Amino acid sequence: MINGPSVDAQSHLENQFPHIAQELVAKWGTPDVETYMANLMVDSRGTRQGFPSAVAEELMLIDTVLWELSDTRKQFLSTQEDSNFSFGG
C-alpha cells in the first residue's frame, strides 16, 4: 500500500524541517514566499546556528528557482534600451 512518498524520497528539508517545507508550500506563488525565504537565509537575530549543509543546499536551490520565477528579477533583465549597448565602440 502506498500512502505517499517514503521518507527516503523526501528531501533533507522535508525530513529535518517539515514545518519549513510546509510553510514554503503554503506561501509558494504568493508575494510572501520571497520574504519568508529571505528570513530563512539571513540571520537577522544573530542567534541562529544555521542549517545542516544538505538543507542549506536545498534552500539555496529553492531560492534560485524562486529567483528565476520571480517578478523581482525582471528589473535586472535586458530592456530595449540595452540593445544599443556595446563594449569598446
PyMOL Python script that loads the backbone (N, CA, C, O; Angstrom):
from pymol import cmd

cmd.read_pdbstr("""\
ATOM      1  N   MET A   1       0.843  -1.164   0.000  1.00  0.00           N
ATOM      2  CA  MET A   1       0.000   0.000   0.000  1.00  0.00           C
ATOM      3  C   MET A   1       0.897   1.239   0.000  1.00  0.00           C
ATOM      4  O   MET A   1       1.867   1.312   0.754  1.00  0.00           O
ATOM      5  N   ILE A   2       0.566   2.206  -0.847  1.00  0.00           N
ATOM      6  CA  ILE A   2       1.337   3.433  -0.938  1.00  0.00           C
ATOM      7  C   ILE A   2       0.512   4.569  -0.353  1.00  0.00           C
ATOM      8  O   ILE A   2      -0.565   4.890  -0.855  1.00  0.00           O
ATOM      9  N   ASN A   3       1.021   5.167   0.699  1.00  0.00           N
ATOM     10  CA  ASN A   3       0.320   6.267   1.365  1.00  0.00           C
ATOM     11  C   ASN A   3       0.915   7.627   1.041  1.00  0.00           C
ATOM     12  O   ASN A   3       0.394   8.647   1.492  1.00  0.00           O
ATOM     13  N   GLY A   4       1.969   7.665   0.287  1.00  0.00           N
ATOM     14  CA  GLY A   4       2.661   8.916  -0.018  1.00  0.00           C
ATOM     15  C   GLY A   4       4.136   8.616  -0.165  1.00  0.00           C
ATOM     16  O   GLY A   4       4.552   7.460  -0.085  1.00  0.00           O
ATOM     17  N   PRO A   5       4.927   9.651  -0.378  1.00  0.00           N
ATOM     18  CA  PRO A   5       6.350   9.412  -0.567  1.00  0.00           C
ATOM     19  C   PRO A   5       6.980   8.847   0.696  1.00  0.00           C
ATOM     20  O   PRO A   5       6.640   9.237   1.813  1.00  0.00           O
ATOM     21  N   SER A   6       7.899   7.925   0.493  1.00  0.00           N
ATOM     22  CA  SER A   6       8.616   7.375   1.641  1.00  0.00           C
ATOM     23  C   SER A   6       9.574   8.433   2.167  1.00  0.00           C
ATOM     24  O   SER A   6       9.869   9.416   1.487  1.00  0.00           O
ATOM     25  N   VAL A   7      10.048   8.222   3.371  1.00  0.00           N
ATOM     26  CA  VAL A   7      10.998   9.163   3.965  1.00  0.00           C
ATOM     27  C   VAL A   7      12.223   9.290   3.075  1.00  0.00           C
ATOM     28  O   VAL A   7      12.796  10.375   2.970  1.00  0.00           O
ATOM     29  N   ASP A   8      12.640   8.193   2.425  1.00  0.00           N
ATOM     30  CA  ASP A   8      13.792   8.227   1.539  1.00  0.00           C
ATOM     31  C   ASP A   8      13.568   9.113   0.321  1.00  0.00           C
ATOM     32  O   ASP A   8      14.519   9.675  -0.224  1.00  0.00           O
ATOM     33  N   ALA A   9      12.314   9.239  -0.107  1.00  0.00           N
ATOM     34  CA  ALA A   9      12.002  10.045  -1.284  1.00  0.00           C
ATOM     35  C   ALA A   9      11.872  11.526  -0.945  1.00  0.00           C
ATOM     36  O   ALA A   9      11.834  12.367  -1.843  1.00  0.00           O
ATOM     37  N   GLN A  10      11.804  11.844   0.328  1.00  0.00           N
ATOM     38  CA  GLN A  10      11.677  13.233   0.736  1.00  0.00           C
ATOM     39  C   GLN A  10      13.047  13.910   0.761  1.00  0.00           C
ATOM     40  O   GLN A  10      14.083  13.252   0.866  1.00  0.00           O
ATOM     41  N   SER A  11      13.026  15.213   0.666  1.00  0.00           N
ATOM     42  CA  SER A  11      14.254  15.984   0.716  1.00  0.00           C
ATOM     43  C   SER A  11      14.763  16.078   2.153  1.00  0.00           C
ATOM     44  O   SER A  11      14.055  15.746   3.103  1.00  0.00           O
ATOM     45  N   HIS A  12      15.989  16.532   2.288  1.00  0.00           N
ATOM     46  CA  HIS A  12      16.549  16.762   3.626  1.00  0.00           C
ATOM     47  C   HIS A  12      15.721  17.807   4.370  1.00  0.00           C
ATOM     48  O   HIS A  12      15.489  17.692   5.574  1.00  0.00           O
ATOM     49  N   LEU A  13      15.283  18.817   3.641  1.00  0.00           N
ATOM     50  CA  LEU A  13      14.454  19.861   4.246  1.00  0.00           C
ATOM     51  C   LEU A  13      13.169  19.268   4.806  1.00  0.00           C
ATOM     52  O   LEU A  13      12.794  19.557   5.942  1.00  0.00           O
ATOM     53  N   GLU A  14      12.493  18.439   4.012  1.00  0.00           N
ATOM     54  CA  GLU A  14      11.246  17.812   4.462  1.00  0.00           C
ATOM     55  C   GLU A  14      11.471  16.892   5.658  1.00  0.00           C
ATOM     56  O   GLU A  14      10.653  16.843   6.577  1.00  0.00           O
ATOM     57  N   ASN A  15      12.586  16.163   5.638  1.00  0.00           N
ATOM     58  CA  ASN A  15      12.873  15.233   6.731  1.00  0.00           C
ATOM     59  C   ASN A  15      13.256  15.938   8.020  1.00  0.00           C
ATOM     60  O   ASN A  15      12.814  15.546   9.099  1.00  0.00           O
ATOM     61  N   GLN A  16      14.078  16.979   7.914  1.00  0.00           N
ATOM     62  CA  GLN A  16      14.632  17.600   9.113  1.00  0.00           C
ATOM     63  C   GLN A  16      13.857  18.838   9.584  1.00  0.00           C
ATOM     64  O   GLN A  16      13.858  19.159  10.772  1.00  0.00           O
ATOM     65  N   PHE A  17      13.207  19.519   8.660  1.00  0.00           N
ATOM     66  CA  PHE A  17      12.469  20.732   8.997  1.00  0.00           C
ATOM     67  C   PHE A  17      11.119  20.739   8.271  1.00  0.00           C
ATOM     68  O   PHE A  17      10.870  21.596   7.423  1.00  0.00           O
ATOM     69  N   PRO A  18      10.250  19.780   8.610  1.00  0.00           N
ATOM     70  CA  PRO A  18       8.970  19.688   7.891  1.00  0.00           C
ATOM     71  C   PRO A  18       8.119  20.948   8.003  1.00  0.00           C
ATOM     72  O   PRO A  18       7.370  21.270   7.081  1.00  0.00           O
ATOM     73  N   HIS A  19       8.226  21.658   9.112  1.00  0.00           N
ATOM     74  CA  HIS A  19       7.429  22.883   9.268  1.00  0.00           C
ATOM     75  C   HIS A  19       7.876  23.953   8.268  1.00  0.00           C
ATOM     76  O   HIS A  19       7.046  24.723   7.784  1.00  0.00           O
ATOM     77  N   ILE A  20       9.154  24.013   7.955  1.00  0.00           N
ATOM     78  CA  ILE A  20       9.643  24.976   6.966  1.00  0.00           C
ATOM     79  C   ILE A  20       9.175  24.554   5.570  1.00  0.00           C
ATOM     80  O   ILE A  20       8.729  25.389   4.784  1.00  0.00           O
ATOM     81  N   ALA A  21       9.279  23.272   5.269  1.00  0.00           N
ATOM     82  CA  ALA A  21       8.825  22.775   3.966  1.00  0.00           C
ATOM     83  C   ALA A  21       7.337  23.063   3.777  1.00  0.00           C
ATOM     84  O   ALA A  21       6.920  23.498   2.703  1.00  0.00           O
ATOM     85  N   GLN A  22       6.545  22.825   4.809  1.00  0.00           N
ATOM     86  CA  GLN A  22       5.101  23.078   4.728  1.00  0.00           C
ATOM     87  C   GLN A  22       4.814  24.567   4.549  1.00  0.00           C
ATOM     88  O   GLN A  22       3.909  24.941   3.803  1.00  0.00           O
ATOM     89  N   GLU A  23       5.574  25.405   5.223  1.00  0.00           N
ATOM     90  CA  GLU A  23       5.373  26.850   5.103  1.00  0.00           C
ATOM     91  C   GLU A  23       5.740  27.337   3.704  1.00  0.00           C
ATOM     92  O   GLU A  23       5.066  28.207   3.152  1.00  0.00           O
ATOM     93  N   LEU A  24       6.811  26.777   3.126  1.00  0.00           N
ATOM     94  CA  LEU A  24       7.186  27.128   1.754  1.00  0.00           C
ATOM     95  C   LEU A  24       6.091  26.734   0.767  1.00  0.00           C
ATOM     96  O   LEU A  24       5.759  27.495  -0.142  1.00  0.00           O
ATOM     97  N   VAL A  25       5.539  25.549   0.953  1.00  0.00           N
ATOM     98  CA  VAL A  25       4.447  25.099   0.081  1.00  0.00           C
ATOM     99  C   VAL A  25       3.248  26.042   0.224  1.00  0.00           C
ATOM    100  O   VAL A  25       2.631  26.418  -0.773  1.00  0.00           O
ATOM    101  N   ALA A  26       2.925  26.417   1.442  1.00  0.00           N
ATOM    102  CA  ALA A  26       1.773  27.286   1.683  1.00  0.00           C
ATOM    103  C   ALA A  26       1.973  28.679   1.084  1.00  0.00           C
ATOM    104  O   ALA A  26       1.021  29.292   0.602  1.00  0.00           O
ATOM    105  N   LYS A  27       3.215  29.176   1.115  1.00  0.00           N
ATOM    106  CA  LYS A  27       3.489  30.532   0.636  1.00  0.00           C
ATOM    107  C   LYS A  27       3.877  30.582  -0.842  1.00  0.00           C
ATOM    108  O   LYS A  27       3.885  31.657  -1.442  1.00  0.00           O
ATOM    109  N   TRP A  28       4.200  29.426  -1.433  1.00  0.00           N
ATOM    110  CA  TRP A  28       4.658  29.409  -2.832  1.00  0.00           C
ATOM    111  C   TRP A  28       3.599  30.029  -3.738  1.00  0.00           C
ATOM    112  O   TRP A  28       2.413  29.725  -3.612  1.00  0.00           O
ATOM    113  N   GLY A  29       4.018  30.876  -4.627  1.00  0.00           N
ATOM    114  CA  GLY A  29       3.101  31.525  -5.542  1.00  0.00           C
ATOM    115  C   GLY A  29       2.483  32.794  -4.988  1.00  0.00           C
ATOM    116  O   GLY A  29       1.657  33.426  -5.647  1.00  0.00           O
ATOM    117  N   THR A  30       2.879  33.170  -3.784  1.00  0.00           N
ATOM    118  CA  THR A  30       2.409  34.418  -3.184  1.00  0.00           C
ATOM    119  C   THR A  30       3.601  35.340  -2.970  1.00  0.00           C
ATOM    120  O   THR A  30       4.740  34.873  -2.944  1.00  0.00           O
ATOM    121  N   PRO A  31       3.364  36.629  -2.817  1.00  0.00           N
ATOM    122  CA  PRO A  31       4.473  37.557  -2.546  1.00  0.00           C
ATOM    123  C   PRO A  31       5.191  37.245  -1.227  1.00  0.00           C
ATOM    124  O   PRO A  31       6.352  37.617  -1.057  1.00  0.00           O
ATOM    125  N   ASP A  32       4.523  36.579  -0.311  1.00  0.00           N
ATOM    126  CA  ASP A  32       5.117  36.267   0.994  1.00  0.00           C
ATOM    127  C   ASP A  32       6.280  35.291   0.923  1.00  0.00           C
ATOM    128  O   ASP A  32       7.112  35.260   1.830  1.00  0.00           O
ATOM    129  N   VAL A  33       6.357  34.494  -0.134  1.00  0.00           N
ATOM    130  CA  VAL A  33       7.402  33.482  -0.209  1.00  0.00           C
ATOM    131  C   VAL A  33       8.791  34.114  -0.284  1.00  0.00           C
ATOM    132  O   VAL A  33       9.740  33.570   0.280  1.00  0.00           O
ATOM    133  N   GLU A  34       8.928  35.243  -0.963  1.00  0.00           N
ATOM    134  CA  GLU A  34      10.238  35.885  -1.075  1.00  0.00           C
ATOM    135  C   GLU A  34      10.719  36.389   0.285  1.00  0.00           C
ATOM    136  O   GLU A  34      11.889  36.227   0.632  1.00  0.00           O
ATOM    137  N   THR A  35       9.831  36.990   1.041  1.00  0.00           N
ATOM    138  CA  THR A  35      10.186  37.465   2.377  1.00  0.00           C
ATOM    139  C   THR A  35      10.523  36.292   3.281  1.00  0.00           C
ATOM    140  O   THR A  35      11.485  36.348   4.047  1.00  0.00           O
ATOM    141  N   TYR A  36       9.737  35.236   3.193  1.00  0.00           N
ATOM    142  CA  TYR A  36       9.990  34.049   4.017  1.00  0.00           C
ATOM    143  C   TYR A  36      11.354  33.453   3.700  1.00  0.00           C
ATOM    144  O   TYR A  36      12.113  33.122   4.611  1.00  0.00           O
ATOM    145  N   MET A  37      11.671  33.315   2.416  1.00  0.00           N
ATOM    146  CA  MET A  37      12.976  32.772   2.025  1.00  0.00           C
ATOM    147  C   MET A  37      14.107  33.671   2.514  1.00  0.00           C
ATOM    148  O   MET A  37      15.118  33.181   3.018  1.00  0.00           O
ATOM    149  N   ALA A  38      13.941  34.973   2.368  1.00  0.00           N
ATOM    150  CA  ALA A  38      14.974  35.903   2.820  1.00  0.00           C
ATOM    151  C   ALA A  38      15.208  35.762   4.322  1.00  0.00           C
ATOM    152  O   ALA A  38      16.349  35.800   4.782  1.00  0.00           O
ATOM    153  N   ASN A  39      14.138  35.600   5.076  1.00  0.00           N
ATOM    154  CA  ASN A  39      14.277  35.431   6.526  1.00  0.00           C
ATOM    155  C   ASN A  39      14.931  34.106   6.902  1.00  0.00           C
ATOM    156  O   ASN A  39      15.597  34.011   7.933  1.00  0.00           O
ATOM    157  N   LEU A  40      14.744  33.090   6.075  1.00  0.00           N
ATOM    158  CA  LEU A  40      15.408  31.812   6.325  1.00  0.00           C
ATOM    159  C   LEU A  40      16.907  31.894   6.030  1.00  0.00           C
ATOM    160  O   LEU A  40      17.725  31.298   6.730  1.00  0.00           O
ATOM    161  N   MET A  41      17.244  32.634   4.996  1.00  0.00           N
ATOM    162  CA  MET A  41      18.625  32.653   4.507  1.00  0.00           C
ATOM    163  C   MET A  41      19.525  33.614   5.287  1.00  0.00           C
ATOM    164  O   MET A  41      20.742  33.431   5.309  1.00  0.00           O
ATOM    165  N   VAL A  42      18.950  34.626   5.923  1.00  0.00           N
ATOM    166  CA  VAL A  42      19.743  35.634   6.612  1.00  0.00           C
ATOM    167  C   VAL A  42      19.382  35.635   8.097  1.00  0.00           C
ATOM    168  O   VAL A  42      18.208  35.709   8.461  1.00  0.00           O
ATOM    169  N   ASP A  43      20.395  35.552   8.939  1.00  0.00           N
ATOM    170  CA  ASP A  43      20.185  35.568  10.384  1.00  0.00           C
ATOM    171  C   ASP A  43      20.126  37.004  10.867  1.00  0.00           C
ATOM    172  O   ASP A  43      21.161  37.624  11.113  1.00  0.00           O
ATOM    173  N   SER A  44      18.931  37.531  11.003  1.00  0.00           N
ATOM    174  CA  SER A  44      18.775  38.914  11.452  1.00  0.00           C
ATOM    175  C   SER A  44      18.811  39.037  12.980  1.00  0.00           C
ATOM    176  O   SER A  44      18.926  40.137  13.520  1.00  0.00           O
ATOM    177  N   ARG A  45      18.713  37.898  13.666  1.00  0.00           N
ATOM    178  CA  ARG A  45      18.717  37.923  15.131  1.00  0.00           C
ATOM    179  C   ARG A  45      20.107  37.691  15.713  1.00  0.00           C
ATOM    180  O   ARG A  45      20.380  38.061  16.855  1.00  0.00           O
ATOM    181  N   GLY A  46      20.980  37.076  14.921  1.00  0.00           N
ATOM    182  CA  GLY A  46      22.330  36.807  15.399  1.00  0.00           C
ATOM    183  C   GLY A  46      22.442  35.629  16.337  1.00  0.00           C
ATOM    184  O   GLY A  46      23.477  35.447  16.977  1.00  0.00           O
ATOM    185  N   THR A  47      21.391  34.818  16.435  1.00  0.00           N
ATOM    186  CA  THR A  47      21.394  33.703  17.383  1.00  0.00           C
ATOM    187  C   THR A  47      21.224  32.337  16.722  1.00  0.00           C
ATOM    188  O   THR A  47      21.263  31.308  17.397  1.00  0.00           O
ATOM    189  N   ARG A  48      21.037  32.325  15.414  1.00  0.00           N
ATOM    190  CA  ARG A  48      20.795  31.049  14.738  1.00  0.00           C
ATOM    191  C   ARG A  48      22.094  30.291  14.530  1.00  0.00           C
ATOM    192  O   ARG A  48      23.159  30.882  14.353  1.00  0.00           O
ATOM    193  N   GLN A  49      21.982  28.968  14.554  1.00  0.00           N
ATOM    194  CA  GLN A  49      23.142  28.111  14.327  1.00  0.00           C
ATOM    195  C   GLN A  49      23.343  27.797  12.859  1.00  0.00           C
ATOM    196  O   GLN A  49      24.418  27.344  12.467  1.00  0.00           O
ATOM    197  N   GLY A  50      22.353  28.023  12.057  1.00  0.00           N
ATOM    198  CA  GLY A  50      22.433  27.681  10.645  1.00  0.00           C
ATOM    199  C   GLY A  50      21.855  26.302  10.387  1.00  0.00           C
ATOM    200  O   GLY A  50      21.582  25.536  11.311  1.00  0.00           O
ATOM    201  N   PHE A  51      21.678  26.008   9.113  1.00  0.00           N
ATOM    202  CA  PHE A  51      21.118  24.731   8.707  1.00  0.00           C
ATOM    203  C   PHE A  51      22.240  23.752   8.414  1.00  0.00           C
ATOM    204  O   PHE A  51      23.349  24.166   8.075  1.00  0.00           O
ATOM    205  N   PRO A  52      21.966  22.445   8.539  1.00  0.00           N
ATOM    206  CA  PRO A  52      22.934  21.457   8.060  1.00  0.00           C
ATOM    207  C   PRO A  52      23.204  21.698   6.576  1.00  0.00           C
ATOM    208  O   PRO A  52      22.332  22.197   5.864  1.00  0.00           O
ATOM    209  N   SER A  53      24.378  21.357   6.112  1.00  0.00           N
ATOM    210  CA  SER A  53      24.780  21.700   4.742  1.00  0.00           C
ATOM    211  C   SER A  53      23.810  21.170   3.686  1.00  0.00           C
ATOM    212  O   SER A  53      23.522  21.877   2.720  1.00  0.00           O
ATOM    213  N   ALA A  54      23.302  19.951   3.841  1.00  0.00           N
ATOM    214  CA  ALA A  54      22.375  19.396   2.848  1.00  0.00           C
ATOM    215  C   ALA A  54      21.082  20.216   2.787  1.00  0.00           C
ATOM    216  O   ALA A  54      20.529  20.421   1.706  1.00  0.00           O
ATOM    217  N   VAL A  55      20.609  20.677   3.926  1.00  0.00           N
ATOM    218  CA  VAL A  55      19.397  21.504   3.971  1.00  0.00           C
ATOM    219  C   VAL A  55      19.692  22.879   3.381  1.00  0.00           C
ATOM    220  O   VAL A  55      18.883  23.412   2.622  1.00  0.00           O
ATOM    221  N   ALA A  56      20.836  23.455   3.721  1.00  0.00           N
ATOM    222  CA  ALA A  56      21.221  24.761   3.174  1.00  0.00           C
ATOM    223  C   ALA A  56      21.320  24.705   1.657  1.00  0.00           C
ATOM    224  O   ALA A  56      20.897  25.636   0.972  1.00  0.00           O
ATOM    225  N   GLU A  57      21.877  23.617   1.127  1.00  0.00           N
ATOM    226  CA  GLU A  57      21.966  23.458  -0.331  1.00  0.00           C
ATOM    227  C   GLU A  57      20.584  23.413  -0.967  1.00  0.00           C
ATOM    228  O   GLU A  57      20.364  24.026  -2.012  1.00  0.00           O
ATOM    229  N   GLU A  58      19.652  22.697  -0.350  1.00  0.00           N
ATOM    230  CA  GLU A  58      18.292  22.634  -0.885  1.00  0.00           C
ATOM    231  C   GLU A  58      17.616  23.997  -0.821  1.00  0.00           C
ATOM    232  O   GLU A  58      16.915  24.386  -1.755  1.00  0.00           O
ATOM    233  N   LEU A  59      17.821  24.723   0.270  1.00  0.00           N
ATOM    234  CA  LEU A  59      17.242  26.055   0.378  1.00  0.00           C
ATOM    235  C   LEU A  59      17.820  26.999  -0.673  1.00  0.00           C
ATOM    236  O   LEU A  59      17.099  27.826  -1.230  1.00  0.00           O
ATOM    237  N   MET A  60      19.119  26.876  -0.947  1.00  0.00           N
ATOM    238  CA  MET A  60      19.725  27.708  -1.987  1.00  0.00           C
ATOM    239  C   MET A  60      19.167  27.363  -3.364  1.00  0.00           C
ATOM    240  O   MET A  60      18.958  28.249  -4.192  1.00  0.00           O
ATOM    241  N   LEU A  61      18.927  26.078  -3.609  1.00  0.00           N
ATOM    242  CA  LEU A  61      18.315  25.672  -4.876  1.00  0.00           C
ATOM    243  C   LEU A  61      16.893  26.229  -4.990  1.00  0.00           C
ATOM    244  O   LEU A  61      16.508  26.750  -6.037  1.00  0.00           O
ATOM    245  N   ILE A  62      16.127  26.118  -3.926  1.00  0.00           N
ATOM    246  CA  ILE A  62      14.765  26.658  -3.922  1.00  0.00           C
ATOM    247  C   ILE A  62      14.807  28.161  -4.148  1.00  0.00           C
ATOM    248  O   ILE A  62      13.990  28.700  -4.894  1.00  0.00           O
ATOM    249  N   ASP A  63      15.758  28.842  -3.506  1.00  0.00           N
ATOM    250  CA  ASP A  63      15.878  30.284  -3.675  1.00  0.00           C
ATOM    251  C   ASP A  63      16.246  30.638  -5.116  1.00  0.00           C
ATOM    252  O   ASP A  63      15.766  31.639  -5.647  1.00  0.00           O
ATOM    253  N   THR A  64      17.087  29.832  -5.747  1.00  0.00           N
ATOM    254  CA  THR A  64      17.447  30.056  -7.147  1.00  0.00           C
ATOM    255  C   THR A  64      16.229  29.878  -8.049  1.00  0.00           C
ATOM    256  O   THR A  64      16.002  30.686  -8.950  1.00  0.00           O
ATOM    257  N   VAL A  65      15.459  28.845  -7.817  1.00  0.00           N
ATOM    258  CA  VAL A  65      14.232  28.626  -8.594  1.00  0.00           C
ATOM    259  C   VAL A  65      13.278  29.795  -8.387  1.00  0.00           C
ATOM    260  O   VAL A  65      12.700  30.309  -9.345  1.00  0.00           O
ATOM    261  N   LEU A  66      13.118  30.203  -7.158  1.00  0.00           N
ATOM    262  CA  LEU A  66      12.255  31.343  -6.861  1.00  0.00           C
ATOM    263  C   LEU A  66      12.734  32.593  -7.588  1.00  0.00           C
ATOM    264  O   LEU A  66      11.929  33.342  -8.142  1.00  0.00           O
ATOM    265  N   TRP A  67      14.041  32.816  -7.586  1.00  0.00           N
ATOM    266  CA  TRP A  67      14.617  33.977  -8.283  1.00  0.00           C
ATOM    267  C   TRP A  67      14.301  33.915  -9.773  1.00  0.00           C
ATOM    268  O   TRP A  67      13.940  34.925 -10.376  1.00  0.00           O
ATOM    269  N   GLU A  68      14.434  32.740 -10.363  1.00  0.00           N
ATOM    270  CA  GLU A  68      14.161  32.586 -11.791  1.00  0.00           C
ATOM    271  C   GLU A  68      12.694  32.838 -12.120  1.00  0.00           C
ATOM    272  O   GLU A  68      12.375  33.313 -13.211  1.00  0.00           O
ATOM    273  N   LEU A  69      11.810  32.527 -11.198  1.00  0.00           N
ATOM    274  CA  LEU A  69      10.377  32.683 -11.431  1.00  0.00           C
ATOM    275  C   LEU A  69       9.832  34.033 -10.967  1.00  0.00           C
ATOM    276  O   LEU A  69       8.686  34.381 -11.252  1.00  0.00           O
ATOM    277  N   SER A  70      10.645  34.772 -10.266  1.00  0.00           N
ATOM    278  CA  SER A  70      10.198  35.967  -9.582  1.00  0.00           C
ATOM    279  C   SER A  70      10.046  37.181 -10.488  1.00  0.00           C
ATOM    280  O   SER A  70      10.793  37.345 -11.452  1.00  0.00           O
ATOM    281  N   ASP A  71       9.091  38.014 -10.176  1.00  0.00           N
ATOM    282  CA  ASP A  71       8.956  39.303 -10.845  1.00  0.00           C
ATOM    283  C   ASP A  71      10.120  40.216 -10.481  1.00  0.00           C
ATOM    284  O   ASP A  71      10.474  41.107 -11.253  1.00  0.00           O
ATOM    285  N   THR A  72      10.714  40.001  -9.314  1.00  0.00           N
ATOM    286  CA  THR A  72      11.823  40.837  -8.867  1.00  0.00           C
ATOM    287  C   THR A  72      12.972  40.789  -9.858  1.00  0.00           C
ATOM    288  O   THR A  72      13.610  41.813 -10.102  1.00  0.00           O
ATOM    289  N   ARG A  73      13.254  39.632 -10.432  1.00  0.00           N
ATOM    290  CA  ARG A  73      14.394  39.512 -11.338  1.00  0.00           C
ATOM    291  C   ARG A  73      14.170  40.279 -12.632  1.00  0.00           C
ATOM    292  O   ARG A  73      15.132  40.604 -13.327  1.00  0.00           O
ATOM    293  N   LYS A  74      12.931  40.570 -12.963  1.00  0.00           N
ATOM    294  CA  LYS A  74      12.655  41.272 -14.214  1.00  0.00           C
ATOM    295  C   LYS A  74      13.306  42.648 -14.255  1.00  0.00           C
ATOM    296  O   LYS A  74      13.623  43.151 -15.333  1.00  0.00           O
ATOM    297  N   GLN A  75      13.504  43.255 -13.104  1.00  0.00           N
ATOM    298  CA  GLN A  75      14.132  44.559 -13.098  1.00  0.00           C
ATOM    299  C   GLN A  75      15.600  44.485 -13.498  1.00  0.00           C
ATOM    300  O   GLN A  75      16.202  45.511 -13.813  1.00  0.00           O
ATOM    301  N   PHE A  76      16.186  43.291 -13.490  1.00  0.00           N
ATOM    302  CA  PHE A  76      17.589  43.115 -13.851  1.00  0.00           C
ATOM    303  C   PHE A  76      17.770  42.595 -15.276  1.00  0.00           C
ATOM    304  O   PHE A  76      18.898  42.487 -15.756  1.00  0.00           O
ATOM    305  N   LEU A  77      16.687  42.280 -15.940  1.00  0.00           N
ATOM    306  CA  LEU A  77      16.768  41.748 -17.290  1.00  0.00           C
ATOM    307  C   LEU A  77      16.988  42.864 -18.299  1.00  0.00           C
ATOM    308  O   LEU A  77      16.721  44.032 -18.016  1.00  0.00           O
ATOM    309  N   SER A  78      17.474  42.498 -19.470  1.00  0.00           N
ATOM    310  CA  SER A  78      17.702  43.473 -20.529  1.00  0.00           C
ATOM    311  C   SER A  78      16.406  44.147 -20.936  1.00  0.00           C
ATOM    312  O   SER A  78      15.324  43.563 -20.878  1.00  0.00           O
ATOM    313  N   THR A  79      16.553  45.386 -21.346  1.00  0.00           N
ATOM    314  CA  THR A  79      15.418  46.143 -21.871  1.00  0.00           C
ATOM    315  C   THR A  79      15.757  46.561 -23.293  1.00  0.00           C
ATOM    316  O   THR A  79      16.880  46.345 -23.747  1.00  0.00           O
ATOM    317  N   GLN A  80      14.816  47.148 -23.993  1.00  0.00           N
ATOM    318  CA  GLN A  80      15.051  47.630 -25.352  1.00  0.00           C
ATOM    319  C   GLN A  80      16.191  48.650 -25.379  1.00  0.00           C
ATOM    320  O   GLN A  80      16.964  48.689 -26.336  1.00  0.00           O
ATOM    321  N   GLU A  81      16.298  49.469 -24.338  1.00  0.00           N
ATOM    322  CA  GLU A  81      17.358  50.466 -24.282  1.00  0.00           C
ATOM    323  C   GLU A  81      18.739  49.822 -24.259  1.00  0.00           C
ATOM    324  O   GLU A  81      19.712  50.432 -24.702  1.00  0.00           O
ATOM    325  N   ASP A  82      18.836  48.607 -23.753  1.00  0.00           N
ATOM    326  CA  ASP A  82      20.108  47.905 -23.673  1.00  0.00           C
ATOM    327  C   ASP A  82      20.573  47.387 -25.034  1.00  0.00           C
ATOM    328  O   ASP A  82      21.743  47.037 -25.187  1.00  0.00           O
ATOM    329  N   SER A  83      19.693  47.332 -26.009  1.00  0.00           N
ATOM    330  CA  SER A  83      20.032  46.718 -27.302  1.00  0.00           C
ATOM    331  C   SER A  83      21.113  47.483 -28.044  1.00  0.00           C
ATOM    332  O   SER A  83      21.783  46.905 -28.900  1.00  0.00           O
ATOM    333  N   ASN A  84      21.309  48.762 -27.748  1.00  0.00           N
ATOM    334  CA  ASN A  84      22.331  49.562 -28.422  1.00  0.00           C
ATOM    335  C   ASN A  84      23.672  49.561 -27.678  1.00  0.00           C
ATOM    336  O   ASN A  84      24.629  50.185 -28.136  1.00  0.00           O
ATOM    337  N   PHE A  85      23.749  48.880 -26.557  1.00  0.00           N
ATOM    338  CA  PHE A  85      24.967  48.871 -25.759  1.00  0.00           C
ATOM    339  C   PHE A  85      26.018  47.967 -26.397  1.00  0.00           C
ATOM    340  O   PHE A  85      25.697  46.903 -26.925  1.00  0.00           O
ATOM    341  N   SER A  86      27.274  48.402 -26.341  1.00  0.00           N
ATOM    342  CA  SER A  86      28.374  47.543 -26.778  1.00  0.00           C
ATOM    343  C   SER A  86      29.629  47.910 -25.999  1.00  0.00           C
ATOM    344  O   SER A  86      29.765  49.031 -25.511  1.00  0.00           O
ATOM    345  N   PHE A  87      30.533  46.963 -25.890  1.00  0.00           N
ATOM    346  CA  PHE A  87      31.809  47.204 -25.234  1.00  0.00           C
ATOM    347  C   PHE A  87      32.798  47.695 -26.284  1.00  0.00           C
ATOM    348  O   PHE A  87      32.920  47.100 -27.355  1.00  0.00           O
ATOM    349  N   GLY A  88      33.496  48.772 -25.978  1.00  0.00           N
ATOM    350  CA  GLY A  88      34.617  49.217 -26.799  1.00  0.00           C
ATOM    351  C   GLY A  88      34.280  49.752 -28.164  1.00  0.00           C
ATOM    352  O   GLY A  88      35.075  49.597 -29.091  1.00  0.00           O
ATOM    353  N   GLY A  89      33.179  50.351 -28.320  1.00  0.00           N
ATOM    354  CA  GLY A  89      32.953  51.083 -29.536  1.00  0.00           C
ATOM    355  C   GLY A  89      32.149  50.477 -30.550  1.00  0.00           C
ATOM    356  O   GLY A  89      31.933  51.073 -31.605  1.00  0.00           O
TER     357      GLY A  89
END
""", "prot")
cmd.dss("prot")
cmd.show_as("cartoon", "prot")
cmd.util.cbc("prot")
cmd.orient("prot")
